[in-house]
Each structure stands twice: as C-alpha cells, then as structure tokens.
Amino acid sequence: MPMYEEPVVGAFYEDEDDRTFEVVSFDENDGTIEIRYADSTSDEIDLDDWYGLDLERLESAEEEEEEEPEKPDGAGTPDDEDDLDEDDDDDDPDDEEE
C-alpha cells in the first residue's frame, strides 16, 4: 500500500523488502528525505518517490509506552499502606493507659 503520510523525522518505517529504516532528515524545500537503515547505511529518497513506496510506519518504544494504561498514584505500593497502619496504632484510644 502506498504511503500517504509525510515522512516524520525520527520515525521508523519498514519497506516492502522488510528493511527497517529511520527518517533522519526531511528537506521540504528540496523535496528530499534522508534515511538510515538498521545496518547504518544511508540513502536519500525523493519526496515524490516516497508517496509511491509501500511502507509501514513502526511504533517506537516510546509510543508503545504511551499506549499502556498508567497505574494510579500509589497503586502497587503496599509499603505505604503499612506505614499508615503503624501511625494509626499510636492514635488508638483503646491503648491509652489510665
């Protein structure tokens, strides 16, 4: 399927040959895109050619983390609850000495 989105600098894509690359720079004035493959080789793509390529944008690790639901503050910290219980014991009126 042809690529309909503009290239995003820093984004990773996979081409029809299953090669992964990162967009290193995008010069809108020149209409060129510099890419770097996983093996560190670089290439330049013309913007007109970009839209004809069969590419899939890959999610980065940061994007995947953003999609995971966040735990509410204090969730999964039983130590905090234990501390509260210890403090409550000091204020128990049944423990007062007469």
For each residue, the residues with C-beta under 8 A, 3 or more apart:
1: 54
2: 51 52 53 54
3: 13 50 51 52 53 54 55
4: 51
5: 8 57
6: 26
7: 11 23 26 33 47 50
8: 5 11 23 26 57
9: 23 24 25 26
10: 22 23 60
11: 7 8 22 23 57 58 60
12: 20 21 22 57 58 60
13: 3 20 21 22 23 35 55 56 57 58
14: 18 19 20 21 55 56 58
15: 18 19 21 53 54 55
16: 53 54 55
17:
18: 14 15
19: 14 15 37 38
20: 12 13 14 37 38 58
21: 12 13 14 15 35 36 37 38 43
22: 10 11 12 13 35 36
23: 7 8 9 10 11 13 26 33 34 35
24: 9 34 35 36 42
25: 9 33 34
26: 6 7 8 9 23 32 33 34
27: 30 31 32 33 34
28: 31 47
29:
30: 27
31: 27 28 46 47 48
32: 26 27 44 45 46 47
33: 7 23 25 26 27 44 45 46 47 50
34: 23 24 25 26 27 42 43 44
35: 13 21 22 23 24 42 43 44 45
36: 21 22 24 40 41 42
37: 19 20 21 40 41 42 43
38: 19 20 21
39:
40: 36 37
41: 36 37
42: 24 34 35 36 37
43: 21 34 35 37
44: 32 33 34 35
45: 32 33 35 49 50 53
46: 31 32 33 49 50
47: 7 28 31 32 33 50 51
48: 31 51 52
49: 45 46 52 53
50: 3 7 33 45 46 47 53 55
51: 2 3 4 47 48
52: 2 3 48 49
53: 2 3 15 16 45 49 50
54: 1 2 3 15 16
55: 3 13 14 15 16 50
56: 13 14
57: 5 8 11 12 13
58: 11 12 13 14 20
59: 63 64 67
60: 10 11 12 63 64
61: 64 65
62: 65 66
63: 59 60 66 67
64: 59 60 61 67 68
65: 61 62 68
66: 62 63
67: 59 63 64
68: 64 65
69:
70:
71: 75 76
72: 75
73:
74: 77 80
75: 71 72
76: 71
77: 74 80 81
78: 81 82
79: 82 83
80: 74 77 83 84
81: 77 78 84 85
82: 78 79 85 86
83: 79 80 86 87
84: 80 81 87 88
85: 81 82 88 89
86: 82 83 89 90
87: 83 84 90 91
88: 84 85 91 92
89: 85 86 92 95
90: 86 87
91: 87 88
92: 88 89 95
93: 96
94:
95: 89 92
96: 93
97:
98:
